[in-house]
C-alpha cells in the first residue's frame, strides 16, 4: 500500500509539473493572439506588449472557473455519476491517461511554434486527452457530446464569426473616419489598440489558464484529493495561482515566431484594422468563456485579423499563409491525439509509474531539441517586425537565416 501510494503521488507530481509546462507553452504560443497587431502597427513596443499581456493573463486567470469545469466533465469519461472512477481503472491508470494527453498537447505546441504556425493550444490539449482516452478506454472513454458541443462546433464556427465581425467593424471604422487624415487616424487608433489588446489578454487568461486548471482538477478528482462537485464553486488557490503564474511567465517571454506570423504574415495591417480585430476577438472570447466553451483564442484572433484585411478596401491578405494555418488547425486534434495515444501505450507497457517517468524524460529531451533548433534561426523582439518576405513566406527574417540550417516549412504546398 505504501509503495502504491508513493508511486501514485509521484505520477501526480509529474502530472502537475507537466500541466504547468503545458500552461507555459500555451502562454508563449498564444501571446500573438493579443499583441501581434499592436506590435505590428507600432502601438506598443514588443517588450512592453508582452509585459502587459503577461500581467493581464495573470489577472484573467482568477476571474472564472466555467471552462475548468468543462474540462473536468466534458472530455473524458473517467468518473461515474457518483464521482468514483469508472470500473476497470484505478488512480494510477487515470493519471497516466491525463499525463499522456498533456504530453501530446505540449509536443504539438512546440512543433507548431518552431515553424511559426498559430495553431490552437486548446485543441492540442483536447486532442492529446482524446487520443490517450481512446487508447486506454476505447471510444466509450470520451464524452463525445461534450466534445462536439464544447469543442468541435465552436472550433468550426468561431473563425468565421470572428472574421465577419472584424470585417464589418473594419469597414465601419474606415467609413466613419473617411474624412480624417491618415496620420491622425493612425495615432488615435494606436491608443485604442492598447485598450483592445489588453482586453484580449485578459480574455485569454480567463479562458486558457482555466484549461490547465481543469486538467489538474481532473487529476486531483481521480486521486480523491478533490470532489467533482466542488469544482463549480472554486478550485484550490494553489491550482489557480500556479496556473496563472505559468501562463503569465510564458506570455512574458513572448512567442515571437507566432507573433511575427500573425502580425506581419497574414495582413499588412494598420491601426484601425488592428483595433477592429482585437475588439472582435475580445468580445467573442469573453462571451464564450462565460458560457463555459473551451474556445480556441488562436482561431478567433486569426479570423479577426483576416476579417480586418477583408474589411479594408485594397488591403493585402496573404492567403497562402492563411492556408498553412488552416492545415495546422485541421491536423492539430488528430496529431496531438496520436502522440497522446502513443505515450499512453508506452506508459502502460512499462507500467504506470515507470512509464510516466520515461515519458517525462522523453518529453524534456524533445522539448530541449526543439528549443535548440529554434535558436539556430532566432526570431525575437529585435527582428519580429522586419518586413515579410513574400517570395519565401518564411517566418525567419533574412537577417536571422543561417544558410543550410534554415528551418524548413513542413506545410509548404508545391
TORTISE-638979 format. One record per residue (C-alpha): x negated, y, z negated; residue in one letter; residue number from 0. Coordinates in steps of 0.2 Angstrom, whole numbers, plus 5000, padded with zeros to 4 digits. Layout:
<recs>
<rec X="X" Y="Y" Z="Z" aa="a" i="NUM"/>
...
</recs>
This chain:
<recs>
<rec X="5000" Y="5000" Z="5000" aa="x" i="0"/>
<rec X="4986" Y="5012" Z="4996" aa="x" i="1"/>
<rec X="4977" Y="5009" Z="5012" aa="x" i="2"/>
<rec X="4993" Y="5010" Z="5022" aa="x" i="3"/>
<rec X="4997" Y="5027" Z="5014" aa="x" i="4"/>
<rec X="4980" Y="5034" Z="5016" aa="x" i="5"/>
<rec X="4980" Y="5029" Z="5034" aa="x" i="6"/>
<rec X="4997" Y="5037" Z="5036" aa="x" i="7"/>
<rec X="4991" Y="5053" Z="5028" aa="x" i="8"/>
<rec X="4975" Y="5053" Z="5039" aa="x" i="9"/>
<rec X="4986" Y="5052" Z="5055" aa="x" i="10"/>
<rec X="4997" Y="5065" Z="5048" aa="x" i="11"/>
<rec X="4982" Y="5077" Z="5045" aa="x" i="12"/>
<rec X="4975" Y="5074" Z="5063" aa="x" i="13"/>
<rec X="4993" Y="5077" Z="5070" aa="x" i="14"/>
<rec X="4994" Y="5094" Z="5061" aa="x" i="15"/>
<rec X="4977" Y="5099" Z="5067" aa="x" i="16"/>
<rec X="4981" Y="5094" Z="5085" aa="x" i="17"/>
<rec X="4998" Y="5103" Z="5084" aa="x" i="18"/>
<rec X="4989" Y="5119" Z="5079" aa="x" i="19"/>
<rec X="4977" Y="5116" Z="5093" aa="x" i="20"/>
<rec X="4991" Y="5115" Z="5105" aa="x" i="21"/>
<rec X="4998" Y="5131" Z="5097" aa="x" i="22"/>
<rec X="4981" Y="5139" Z="5100" aa="x" i="23"/>
<rec X="4981" Y="5134" Z="5118" aa="x" i="24"/>
<rec X="4999" Y="5140" Z="5120" aa="x" i="25"/>
<rec X="4993" Y="5157" Z="5114" aa="x" i="26"/>
<rec X="4979" Y="5160" Z="5126" aa="x" i="27"/>
<rec X="4988" Y="5151" Z="5140" aa="x" i="28"/>
<rec X="5003" Y="5162" Z="5139" aa="x" i="29"/>
<rec X="4996" Y="5179" Z="5135" aa="x" i="30"/>
<rec X="4998" Y="5184" Z="5153" aa="x" i="31"/>
<rec X="5017" Y="5182" Z="5151" aa="x" i="32"/>
<rec X="5017" Y="5198" Z="5141" aa="x" i="33"/>
<rec X="5002" Y="5208" Z="5145" aa="x" i="34"/>
<rec X="4997" Y="5204" Z="5163" aa="x" i="35"/>
<rec X="5007" Y="5218" Z="5172" aa="x" i="36"/>
<rec X="5002" Y="5231" Z="5158" aa="x" i="37"/>
<rec X="4983" Y="5226" Z="5161" aa="x" i="38"/>
<rec X="4985" Y="5226" Z="5180" aa="x" i="39"/>
<rec X="4993" Y="5244" Z="5180" aa="x" i="40"/>
<rec X="4981" Y="5251" Z="5168" aa="x" i="41"/>
<rec X="4995" Y="5254" Z="5155" aa="x" i="42"/>
<rec X="4984" Y="5245" Z="5142" aa="x" i="43"/>
<rec X="4966" Y="5241" Z="5141" aa="x" i="44"/>
<rec X="4963" Y="5222" Z="5142" aa="x" i="45"/>
<rec X="4957" Y="5221" Z="5124" aa="x" i="46"/>
<rec X="4970" Y="5232" Z="5117" aa="x" i="47"/>
<rec X="4983" Y="5222" Z="5126" aa="x" i="48"/>
<rec X="4978" Y="5206" Z="5119" aa="x" i="49"/>
<rec X="4977" Y="5213" Z="5101" aa="x" i="50"/>
<rec X="4995" Y="5220" Z="5102" aa="x" i="51"/>
<rec X="5001" Y="5203" Z="5109" aa="x" i="52"/>
<rec X="4992" Y="5194" Z="5095" aa="x" i="53"/>
<rec X="5000" Y="5204" Z="5081" aa="x" i="54"/>
<rec X="5017" Y="5203" Z="5089" aa="x" i="55"/>
<rec X="5016" Y="5185" Z="5092" aa="x" i="56"/>
<rec X="5012" Y="5183" Z="5073" aa="x" i="57"/>
<rec X="5027" Y="5193" Z="5068" aa="x" i="58"/>
<rec X="5039" Y="5185" Z="5080" aa="x" i="59"/>
<rec X="5035" Y="5168" Z="5073" aa="x" i="60"/>
<rec X="5044" Y="5172" Z="5057" aa="x" i="61"/>
<rec X="5060" Y="5178" Z="5065" aa="x" i="62"/>
<rec X="5069" Y="5162" Z="5068" aa="x" i="63"/>
<rec X="5069" Y="5143" Z="5067" aa="x" i="64"/>
<rec X="5083" Y="5139" Z="5080" aa="x" i="65"/>
<rec X="5070" Y="5132" Z="5093" aa="x" i="66"/>
<rec X="5061" Y="5122" Z="5080" aa="x" i="67"/>
<rec X="5077" Y="5114" Z="5075" aa="x" i="68"/>
<rec X="5080" Y="5110" Z="5094" aa="x" i="69"/>
<rec X="5063" Y="5101" Z="5094" aa="x" i="70"/>
<rec X="5067" Y="5090" Z="5079" aa="x" i="71"/>
<rec X="5084" Y="5085" Z="5086" aa="x" i="72"/>
<rec X="5085" Y="5086" Z="5105" aa="x" i="73"/>
<rec X="5069" Y="5077" Z="5112" aa="x" i="74"/>
<rec X="5065" Y="5061" Z="5103" aa="x" i="75"/>
<rec X="5077" Y="5048" Z="5095" aa="x" i="76"/>
<rec X="5066" Y="5044" Z="5080" aa="x" i="77"/>
<rec X="5079" Y="5045" Z="5066" aa="x" i="78"/>
<rec X="5097" Y="5038" Z="5065" aa="x" i="79"/>
<rec X="5112" Y="5049" Z="5059" aa="x" i="80"/>
<rec X="5107" Y="5047" Z="5041" aa="x" i="81"/>
<rec X="5090" Y="5054" Z="5044" aa="x" i="82"/>
<rec X="5080" Y="5037" Z="5042" aa="x" i="83"/>
<rec X="5068" Y="5031" Z="5055" aa="x" i="84"/>
<rec X="5076" Y="5020" Z="5068" aa="x" i="85"/>
<rec X="5074" Y="5001" Z="5067" aa="x" i="86"/>
<rec X="5058" Y="4995" Z="5074" aa="x" i="87"/>
<rec X="5046" Y="5009" Z="5070" aa="x" i="88"/>
<rec X="5038" Y="5014" Z="5054" aa="x" i="89"/>
<rec X="5030" Y="5031" Z="5049" aa="x" i="90"/>
<rec X="5013" Y="5027" Z="5057" aa="x" i="91"/>
<rec X="5022" Y="5022" Z="5074" aa="x" i="92"/>
<rec X="5032" Y="5038" Z="5074" aa="x" i="93"/>
<rec X="5017" Y="5049" Z="5070" aa="x" i="94"/>
<rec X="5007" Y="5040" Z="5085" aa="x" i="95"/>
<rec X="5021" Y="5044" Z="5097" aa="x" i="96"/>
<rec X="5021" Y="5063" Z="5092" aa="x" i="97"/>
<rec X="5002" Y="5064" Z="5092" aa="x" i="98"/>
<rec X="5001" Y="5056" Z="5109" aa="x" i="99"/>
<rec X="5013" Y="5068" Z="5116" aa="x" i="100"/>
<rec X="5004" Y="5083" Z="5109" aa="x" i="101"/>
<rec X="4988" Y="5077" Z="5117" aa="x" i="102"/>
<rec X="4997" Y="5076" Z="5134" aa="x" i="103"/>
<rec X="5003" Y="5094" Z="5131" aa="x" i="104"/>
<rec X="4985" Y="5101" Z="5127" aa="x" i="105"/>
<rec X="4976" Y="5092" Z="5141" aa="x" i="106"/>
<rec X="4988" Y="5099" Z="5154" aa="x" i="107"/>
<rec X="4987" Y="5116" Z="5146" aa="x" i="108"/>
<rec X="4968" Y="5116" Z="5148" aa="x" i="109"/>
<rec X="4968" Y="5109" Z="5165" aa="x" i="110"/>
<rec X="4980" Y="5122" Z="5172" aa="x" i="111"/>
<rec X="4971" Y="5136" Z="5163" aa="x" i="112"/>
<rec X="4955" Y="5131" Z="5171" aa="x" i="113"/>
<rec X="4962" Y="5133" Z="5188" aa="x" i="114"/>
<rec X="4972" Y="5149" Z="5183" aa="x" i="115"/>
<rec X="4989" Y="5141" Z="5186" aa="x" i="116"/>
<rec X="5003" Y="5149" Z="5174" aa="x" i="117"/>
<rec X="5012" Y="5133" Z="5171" aa="x" i="118"/>
<rec X="5023" Y="5130" Z="5156" aa="x" i="119"/>
<rec X="5016" Y="5126" Z="5139" aa="x" i="120"/>
<rec X="5033" Y="5121" Z="5133" aa="x" i="121"/>
<rec X="5036" Y="5109" Z="5147" aa="x" i="122"/>
<rec X="5019" Y="5102" Z="5144" aa="x" i="123"/>
<rec X="5023" Y="5098" Z="5126" aa="x" i="124"/>
<rec X="5040" Y="5091" Z="5131" aa="x" i="125"/>
<rec X="5033" Y="5081" Z="5145" aa="x" i="126"/>
<rec X="5020" Y="5073" Z="5133" aa="x" i="127"/>
<rec X="5033" Y="5069" Z="5120" aa="x" i="128"/>
<rec X="5045" Y="5061" Z="5133" aa="x" i="129"/>
<rec X="5031" Y="5051" Z="5140" aa="x" i="130"/>
<rec X="5025" Y="5044" Z="5124" aa="x" i="131"/>
<rec X="5043" Y="5041" Z="5118" aa="x" i="132"/>
<rec X="5047" Y="5031" Z="5133" aa="x" i="133"/>
<rec X="5031" Y="5021" Z="5132" aa="x" i="134"/>
<rec X="5035" Y="5017" Z="5114" aa="x" i="135"/>
<rec X="5054" Y="5015" Z="5114" aa="x" i="136"/>
<rec X="5059" Y="5015" Z="5132" aa="x" i="137"/>
<rec X="5072" Y="5026" Z="5139" aa="x" i="138"/>
<rec X="5083" Y="5025" Z="5124" aa="x" i="139"/>
<rec X="5070" Y="5034" Z="5114" aa="x" i="140"/>
<rec X="5074" Y="5050" Z="5122" aa="x" i="141"/>
<rec X="5089" Y="5062" Z="5119" aa="x" i="142"/>
<rec X="5092" Y="5064" Z="5137" aa="x" i="143"/>
<rec X="5107" Y="5075" Z="5134" aa="x" i="144"/>
<rec X="5097" Y="5087" Z="5124" aa="x" i="145"/>
<rec X="5083" Y="5087" Z="5136" aa="x" i="146"/>
<rec X="5095" Y="5091" Z="5150" aa="x" i="147"/>
<rec X="5104" Y="5105" Z="5141" aa="x" i="148"/>
<rec X="5090" Y="5112" Z="5132" aa="x" i="149"/>
<rec X="5075" Y="5110" Z="5144" aa="x" i="150"/>
<rec X="5079" Y="5105" Z="5162" aa="x" i="151"/>
<rec X="5094" Y="5116" Z="5165" aa="x" i="152"/>
<rec X="5086" Y="5132" Z="5158" aa="x" i="153"/>
<rec X="5070" Y="5127" Z="5167" aa="x" i="154"/>
<rec X="5079" Y="5127" Z="5184" aa="x" i="155"/>
<rec X="5089" Y="5142" Z="5181" aa="x" i="156"/>
<rec X="5078" Y="5154" Z="5171" aa="x" i="157"/>
<rec X="5065" Y="5159" Z="5185" aa="x" i="158"/>
<rec X="5080" Y="5163" Z="5197" aa="x" i="159"/>
<rec X="5089" Y="5173" Z="5184" aa="x" i="160"/>
<rec X="5073" Y="5182" Z="5179" aa="x" i="161"/>
<rec X="5069" Y="5186" Z="5197" aa="x" i="162"/>
<rec X="5086" Y="5193" Z="5201" aa="x" i="163"/>
<rec X="5087" Y="5204" Z="5185" aa="x" i="164"/>
<rec X="5070" Y="5211" Z="5188" aa="x" i="165"/>
<rec X="5073" Y="5214" Z="5207" aa="x" i="166"/>
<rec X="5089" Y="5223" Z="5203" aa="x" i="167"/>
<rec X="5080" Y="5233" Z="5189" aa="x" i="168"/>
<rec X="5066" Y="5237" Z="5200" aa="x" i="169"/>
<rec X="5077" Y="5243" Z="5214" aa="x" i="170"/>
<rec X="5087" Y="5254" Z="5202" aa="x" i="171"/>
<rec X="5071" Y="5262" Z="5195" aa="x" i="172"/>
<rec X="5065" Y="5267" Z="5212" aa="x" i="173"/>
<rec X="5082" Y="5273" Z="5217" aa="x" i="174"/>
<rec X="5084" Y="5284" Z="5202" aa="x" i="175"/>
<rec X="5067" Y="5291" Z="5202" aa="x" i="176"/>
<rec X="5066" Y="5293" Z="5221" aa="x" i="177"/>
<rec X="5063" Y="5312" Z="5219" aa="x" i="178"/>
<rec X="5050" Y="5311" Z="5205" aa="x" i="179"/>
<rec X="5032" Y="5312" Z="5211" aa="x" i="180"/>
<rec X="5022" Y="5296" Z="5211" aa="x" i="181"/>
<rec X="5009" Y="5302" Z="5199" aa="x" i="182"/>
<rec X="5022" Y="5307" Z="5186" aa="x" i="183"/>
<rec X="5032" Y="5291" Z="5189" aa="x" i="184"/>
<rec X="5016" Y="5281" Z="5185" aa="x" i="185"/>
<rec X="5012" Y="5290" Z="5170" aa="x" i="186"/>
<rec X="5029" Y="5289" Z="5162" aa="x" i="187"/>
<rec X="5032" Y="5271" Z="5166" aa="x" i="188"/>
<rec X="5015" Y="5266" Z="5159" aa="x" i="189"/>
<rec X="5021" Y="5272" Z="5142" aa="x" i="190"/>
<rec X="5037" Y="5262" Z="5145" aa="x" i="191"/>
<rec X="5027" Y="5247" Z="5149" aa="x" i="192"/>
<rec X="5019" Y="5247" Z="5132" aa="x" i="193"/>
<rec X="5036" Y="5245" Z="5124" aa="x" i="194"/>
<rec X="5042" Y="5232" Z="5135" aa="x" i="195"/>
<rec X="5026" Y="5222" Z="5135" aa="x" i="196"/>
<rec X="5027" Y="5222" Z="5116" aa="x" i="197"/>
<rec X="5045" Y="5216" Z="5117" aa="x" i="198"/>
<rec X="5039" Y="5201" Z="5127" aa="x" i="199"/>
<rec X="5025" Y="5197" Z="5115" aa="x" i="200"/>
<rec X="5037" Y="5197" Z="5101" aa="x" i="201"/>
<rec X="5049" Y="5186" Z="5110" aa="x" i="202"/>
<rec X="5035" Y="5174" Z="5115" aa="x" i="203"/>
<rec X="5031" Y="5172" Z="5096" aa="x" i="204"/>
<rec X="5049" Y="5169" Z="5092" aa="x" i="205"/>
<rec X="5051" Y="5156" Z="5105" aa="x" i="206"/>
<rec X="5034" Y="5147" Z="5107" aa="x" i="207"/>
<rec X="5027" Y="5146" Z="5090" aa="x" i="208"/>
<rec X="5043" Y="5138" Z="5084" aa="x" i="209"/>
<rec X="5040" Y="5123" Z="5096" aa="x" i="210"/>
<rec X="5024" Y="5118" Z="5087" aa="x" i="211"/>
<rec X="5033" Y="5121" Z="5070" aa="x" i="212"/>
<rec X="5047" Y="5109" Z="5076" aa="x" i="213"/>
<rec X="5033" Y="5096" Z="5081" aa="x" i="214"/>
<rec X="5025" Y="5097" Z="5064" aa="x" i="215"/>
<rec X="5043" Y="5097" Z="5055" aa="x" i="216"/>
<rec X="5047" Y="5081" Z="5065" aa="x" i="217"/>
<rec X="5031" Y="5073" Z="5059" aa="x" i="218"/>
<rec X="5035" Y="5078" Z="5041" aa="x" i="219"/>
<rec X="5053" Y="5071" Z="5043" aa="x" i="220"/>
<rec X="5046" Y="5055" Z="5049" aa="x" i="221"/>
<rec X="5034" Y="5053" Z="5034" aa="x" i="222"/>
<rec X="5048" Y="5058" Z="5022" aa="x" i="223"/>
<rec X="5039" Y="5074" Z="5017" aa="x" i="224"/>
<rec X="5054" Y="5085" Z="5024" aa="x" i="225"/>
<rec X="5073" Y="5081" Z="5026" aa="x" i="226"/>
<rec X="5080" Y="5084" Z="5043" aa="x" i="227"/>
<rec X="5095" Y="5094" Z="5036" aa="x" i="228"/>
<rec X="5083" Y="5107" Z="5028" aa="x" i="229"/>
<rec X="5075" Y="5112" Z="5045" aa="x" i="230"/>
<rec X="5091" Y="5123" Z="5050" aa="x" i="231"/>
<rec X="5089" Y="5133" Z="5034" aa="x" i="232"/>
<rec X="5070" Y="5136" Z="5035" aa="x" i="233"/>
<rec X="5053" Y="5127" Z="5036" aa="x" i="234"/>
<rec X="5039" Y="5126" Z="5023" aa="x" i="235"/>
<rec X="5030" Y="5143" Z="5023" aa="x" i="236"/>
<rec X="5013" Y="5134" Z="5026" aa="x" i="237"/>
<rec X="5020" Y="5127" Z="5043" aa="x" i="238"/>
<rec X="5027" Y="5144" Z="5048" aa="x" i="239"/>
<rec X="5011" Y="5154" Z="5044" aa="x" i="240"/>
<rec X="4999" Y="5141" Z="5051" aa="x" i="241"/>
<rec X="5008" Y="5140" Z="5067" aa="x" i="242"/>
<rec X="5010" Y="5159" Z="5068" aa="x" i="243"/>
<rec X="4991" Y="5162" Z="5065" aa="x" i="244"/>
<rec X="4986" Y="5149" Z="5078" aa="x" i="245"/>
<rec X="4996" Y="5156" Z="5092" aa="x" i="246"/>
<rec X="4991" Y="5174" Z="5087" aa="x" i="247"/>
<rec X="4972" Y="5169" Z="5087" aa="x" i="248"/>
<rec X="4974" Y="5160" Z="5104" aa="x" i="249"/>
<rec X="4983" Y="5176" Z="5111" aa="x" i="250"/>
<rec X="4970" Y="5187" Z="5104" aa="x" i="251"/>
<rec X="4956" Y="5178" Z="5113" aa="x" i="252"/>
<rec X="4965" Y="5181" Z="5129" aa="x" i="253"/>
<rec X="4969" Y="5168" Z="5143" aa="x" i="254"/>
<rec X="4960" Y="5179" Z="5156" aa="x" i="255"/>
<rec X="4961" Y="5167" Z="5170" aa="x" i="256"/>
<rec X="4980" Y="5166" Z="5169" aa="x" i="257"/>
<rec X="4981" Y="5185" Z="5166" aa="x" i="258"/>
<rec X="4972" Y="5188" Z="5182" aa="x" i="259"/>
<rec X="4984" Y="5176" Z="5192" aa="x" i="260"/>
<rec X="5000" Y="5185" Z="5185" aa="x" i="261"/>
<rec X="4993" Y="5202" Z="5186" aa="x" i="262"/>
<rec X="4983" Y="5203" Z="5202" aa="x" i="263"/>
<rec X="4988" Y="5187" Z="5212" aa="x" i="264"/>
<rec X="5007" Y="5187" Z="5214" aa="x" i="265"/>
<rec X="5011" Y="5205" Z="5217" aa="x" i="266"/>
<rec X="5002" Y="5222" Z="5220" aa="x" i="267"/>
<rec X="5011" Y="5229" Z="5205" aa="x" i="268"/>
<rec X="5014" Y="5247" Z="5200" aa="x" i="269"/>
<rec X="5020" Y="5253" Z="5183" aa="x" i="270"/>
<rec X="5039" Y="5254" Z="5187" aa="x" i="271"/>
<rec X="5039" Y="5236" Z="5193" aa="x" i="272"/>
<rec X="5029" Y="5231" Z="5178" aa="x" i="273"/>
<rec X="5041" Y="5239" Z="5166" aa="x" i="274"/>
<rec X="5056" Y="5231" Z="5175" aa="x" i="275"/>
<rec X="5048" Y="5214" Z="5175" aa="x" i="276"/>
<rec X="5043" Y="5215" Z="5156" aa="x" i="277"/>
<rec X="5061" Y="5221" Z="5151" aa="x" i="278"/>
<rec X="5069" Y="5207" Z="5161" aa="x" i="279"/>
<rec X="5058" Y="5194" Z="5153" aa="x" i="280"/>
<rec X="5060" Y="5201" Z="5135" aa="x" i="281"/>
<rec X="5079" Y="5201" Z="5137" aa="x" i="282"/>
<rec X="5080" Y="5183" Z="5143" aa="x" i="283"/>
<rec X="5068" Y="5175" Z="5131" aa="x" i="284"/>
<rec X="5075" Y="5183" Z="5116" aa="x" i="285"/>
<rec X="5093" Y="5178" Z="5121" aa="x" i="286"/>
<rec X="5088" Y="5160" Z="5124" aa="x" i="287"/>
<rec X="5078" Y="5159" Z="5108" aa="x" i="288"/>
<rec X="5094" Y="5165" Z="5098" aa="x" i="289"/>
<rec X="5103" Y="5151" Z="5107" aa="x" i="290"/>
<rec X="5090" Y="5138" Z="5102" aa="x" i="291"/>
<rec X="5085" Y="5135" Z="5120" aa="x" i="292"/>
<rec X="5067" Y="5130" Z="5122" aa="x" i="293"/>
<rec X="5064" Y="5141" Z="5137" aa="x" i="294"/>
<rec X="5048" Y="5142" Z="5147" aa="x" i="295"/>
<rec X="5041" Y="5160" Z="5145" aa="x" i="296"/>
<rec X="5029" Y="5157" Z="5159" aa="x" i="297"/>
<rec X="5043" Y="5153" Z="5171" aa="x" i="298"/>
<rec X="5053" Y="5168" Z="5165" aa="x" i="299"/>
<rec X="5038" Y="5180" Z="5166" aa="x" i="300"/>
<rec X="5033" Y="5174" Z="5184" aa="x" i="301"/>
<rec X="5051" Y="5175" Z="5190" aa="x" i="302"/>
<rec X="5052" Y="5193" Z="5184" aa="x" i="303"/>
<rec X="5035" Y="5198" Z="5192" aa="x" i="304"/>
<rec X="5041" Y="5190" Z="5208" aa="x" i="305"/>
<rec X="5058" Y="5200" Z="5207" aa="x" i="306"/>
<rec X="5048" Y="5216" Z="5204" aa="x" i="307"/>
<rec X="5040" Y="5213" Z="5221" aa="x" i="308"/>
<rec X="5056" Y="5208" Z="5229" aa="x" i="309"/>
<rec X="5065" Y="5224" Z="5222" aa="x" i="310"/>
<rec X="5052" Y="5236" Z="5229" aa="x" i="311"/>
<rec X="5053" Y="5240" Z="5247" aa="x" i="312"/>
<rec X="5037" Y="5236" Z="5256" aa="x" i="313"/>
<rec X="5028" Y="5228" Z="5241" aa="x" i="314"/>
<rec X="5016" Y="5214" Z="5245" aa="x" i="315"/>
<rec X="5021" Y="5197" Z="5237" aa="x" i="316"/>
<rec X="5008" Y="5183" Z="5239" aa="x" i="317"/>
<rec X="5020" Y="5168" Z="5242" aa="x" i="318"/>
<rec X="5005" Y="5156" Z="5244" aa="x" i="319"/>
<rec X="5000" Y="5159" Z="5226" aa="x" i="320"/>
<rec X="5018" Y="5158" Z="5220" aa="x" i="321"/>
<rec X="5019" Y="5141" Z="5230" aa="x" i="322"/>
<rec X="5005" Y="5134" Z="5220" aa="x" i="323"/>
<rec X="5013" Y="5139" Z="5204" aa="x" i="324"/>
<rec X="5029" Y="5130" Z="5209" aa="x" i="325"/>
<rec X="5019" Y="5114" Z="5212" aa="x" i="326"/>
<rec X="5011" Y="5116" Z="5195" aa="x" i="327"/>
<rec X="5029" Y="5118" Z="5187" aa="x" i="328"/>
<rec X="5036" Y="5103" Z="5196" aa="x" i="329"/>
<rec X="5021" Y="5092" Z="5191" aa="x" i="330"/>
<rec X="5020" Y="5098" Z="5173" aa="x" i="331"/>
<rec X="5033" Y="5087" Z="5165" aa="x" i="332"/>
<rec X="5028" Y="5071" Z="5173" aa="x" i="333"/>
<rec X="5009" Y="5074" Z="5172" aa="x" i="334"/>
<rec X="5009" Y="5078" Z="5154" aa="x" i="335"/>
<rec X="5021" Y="5063" Z="5152" aa="x" i="336"/>
<rec X="5009" Y="5051" Z="5160" aa="x" i="337"/>
<rec X="4995" Y="5057" Z="5149" aa="x" i="338"/>
<rec X="5006" Y="5055" Z="5133" aa="x" i="339"/>
<rec X="5011" Y="5038" Z="5138" aa="x" i="340"/>
<rec X="4993" Y="5033" Z="5141" aa="x" i="341"/>
<rec X="4987" Y="5040" Z="5125" aa="x" i="342"/>
<rec X="5001" Y="5031" Z="5116" aa="x" i="343"/>
<rec X="4997" Y="5014" Z="5124" aa="x" i="344"/>
<rec X="4978" Y="5016" Z="5120" aa="x" i="345"/>
<rec X="4983" Y="5021" Z="5102" aa="x" i="346"/>
<rec X="4995" Y="5006" Z="5100" aa="x" i="347"/>
<rec X="4982" Y="4994" Z="5107" aa="x" i="348"/>
<rec X="4969" Y="5000" Z="5095" aa="x" i="349"/>
<rec X="4980" Y="5001" Z="5080" aa="x" i="350"/>
<rec X="4989" Y="5016" Z="5075" aa="x" i="351"/>
<rec X="4976" Y="5024" Z="5063" aa="x" i="352"/>
<rec X="4961" Y="5019" Z="5073" aa="x" i="353"/>
<rec X="4969" Y="5023" Z="5089" aa="x" i="354"/>
<rec X="4974" Y="5040" Z="5083" aa="x" i="355"/>
<rec X="4955" Y="5044" Z="5078" aa="x" i="356"/>
<rec X="4949" Y="5038" Z="5095" aa="x" i="357"/>
<rec X="4962" Y="5048" Z="5105" aa="x" i="358"/>
<rec X="4957" Y="5063" Z="5094" aa="x" i="359"/>
<rec X="4939" Y="5061" Z="5098" aa="x" i="360"/>
<rec X="4943" Y="5059" Z="5117" aa="x" i="361"/>
<rec X="4954" Y="5075" Z="5116" aa="x" i="362"/>
<rec X="4939" Y="5085" Z="5109" aa="x" i="363"/>
<rec X="4927" Y="5079" Z="5122" aa="x" i="364"/>
<rec X="4939" Y="5083" Z="5136" aa="x" i="365"/>
<rec X="4943" Y="5100" Z="5129" aa="x" i="366"/>
<rec X="4925" Y="5104" Z="5127" aa="x" i="367"/>
<rec X="4921" Y="5099" Z="5145" aa="x" i="368"/>
<rec X="4935" Y="5110" Z="5152" aa="x" i="369"/>
<rec X="4929" Y="5124" Z="5142" aa="x" i="370"/>
<rec X="4911" Y="5122" Z="5148" aa="x" i="371"/>
<rec X="4917" Y="5121" Z="5166" aa="x" i="372"/>
<rec X="4927" Y="5137" Z="5164" aa="x" i="373"/>
<rec X="4911" Y="5146" Z="5158" aa="x" i="374"/>
<rec X="4902" Y="5142" Z="5175" aa="x" i="375"/>
<rec X="4914" Y="5155" Z="5183" aa="x" i="376"/>
<rec X="4919" Y="5166" Z="5169" aa="x" i="377"/>
<rec X="4934" Y="5177" Z="5170" aa="x" i="378"/>
<rec X="4935" Y="5189" Z="5155" aa="x" i="379"/>
<rec X="4941" Y="5207" Z="5151" aa="x" i="380"/>
<rec X="4927" Y="5214" Z="5161" aa="x" i="381"/>
<rec X="4932" Y="5207" Z="5178" aa="x" i="382"/>
<rec X="4951" Y="5202" Z="5176" aa="x" i="383"/>
<rec X="4956" Y="5217" Z="5185" aa="x" i="384"/>
<rec X="4944" Y="5215" Z="5200" aa="x" i="385"/>
<rec X="4953" Y="5216" Z="5217" aa="x" i="386"/>
<rec X="4961" Y="5200" Z="5223" aa="x" i="387"/>
<rec X="4953" Y="5191" Z="5237" aa="x" i="388"/>
<rec X="4967" Y="5187" Z="5250" aa="x" i="389"/>
<rec X="4956" Y="5175" Z="5260" aa="x" i="390"/>
<rec X="4952" Y="5163" Z="5247" aa="x" i="391"/>
<rec X="4966" Y="5166" Z="5235" aa="x" i="392"/>
<rec X="4954" Y="5162" Z="5221" aa="x" i="393"/>
<rec X="4956" Y="5167" Z="5203" aa="x" i="394"/>
<rec X="4937" Y="5169" Z="5202" aa="x" i="395"/>
<rec X="4931" Y="5187" Z="5206" aa="x" i="396"/>
<rec X="4917" Y="5187" Z="5219" aa="x" i="397"/>
<rec X="4905" Y="5194" Z="5205" aa="x" i="398"/>
<rec X="4909" Y="5178" Z="5194" aa="x" i="399"/>
<rec X="4907" Y="5165" Z="5208" aa="x" i="400"/>
<rec X="4892" Y="5154" Z="5207" aa="x" i="401"/>
<rec X="4889" Y="5146" Z="5223" aa="x" i="402"/>
<rec X="4892" Y="5127" Z="5225" aa="x" i="403"/>
<rec X="4899" Y="5127" Z="5207" aa="x" i="404"/>
<rec X="4914" Y="5137" Z="5211" aa="x" i="405"/>
<rec X="4930" Y="5130" Z="5203" aa="x" i="406"/>
<rec X="4940" Y="5121" Z="5217" aa="x" i="407"/>
<rec X="4958" Y="5124" Z="5220" aa="x" i="408"/>
<rec X="4967" Y="5107" Z="5216" aa="x" i="409"/>
<rec X="4983" Y="5113" Z="5224" aa="x" i="410"/>
<rec X="4977" Y="5122" Z="5239" aa="x" i="411"/>
<rec X="4988" Y="5117" Z="5254" aa="x" i="412"/>
<rec X="4980" Y="5114" Z="5271" aa="x" i="413"/>
</recs>
